[in-house]
Amino acid sequence: MIVNGLVVAVAGSTGQQGGAVARRLLADGWTVRALTRDPTSPGARALADAGADVRAVDMADPPH
């Protein structure tokens, strides 16, 4: 189910706070884009299995 047709991007989605937010949003039916440095990590894979769209993002890497 997509809530209002919106996608919620969650930075730090494999950390404690971001992970809790991402899991809750998924449980509530939101479409979640999980942003993480390592999309192959166990936490990222668990979010993908739960329905999140996991993307590799490095917030410290400036645009080129």
Order of alpha helices (4+ residues) and beta strands (2+ residues): beta-alpha-beta-alpha-beta
